[in-house]
Amino acid sequence: MTANKYRDTSASRHTRKSARSLRWRLRILLAVAVAVFAAALTFVLAFVTSLPLPVCALGALAITCALAYAFRRNLFRGEGYDYTNL
């Protein structure tokens, strides 16, 4: 294959400042998603089982955080570096 001599102008890159703000927005979005899913799972566990509400909340929070960690590790693979100089 030959190298493409034309530069790809349609791919836009984020500046360093906007990349940092985008990262914080994604973290806030992930935290909100974890909270909403944990609240929904808490009420499902409390309705289905006869456990008290605080026990259901702790269990739902543990399950939700484990799912968020697994999704984050599988979807955003890398060498494990946190590129703070972006």
Secondary structure, 3 states (H helix, E strand, C coil): CCCCCCCCCCCCCCCHHHHHHHHHHHHHHHHHHHHHHHHHHHHHHHHHCCCCHHHHHHHHHHHHHHHHHHHHHHHCCCCCCCCCCC
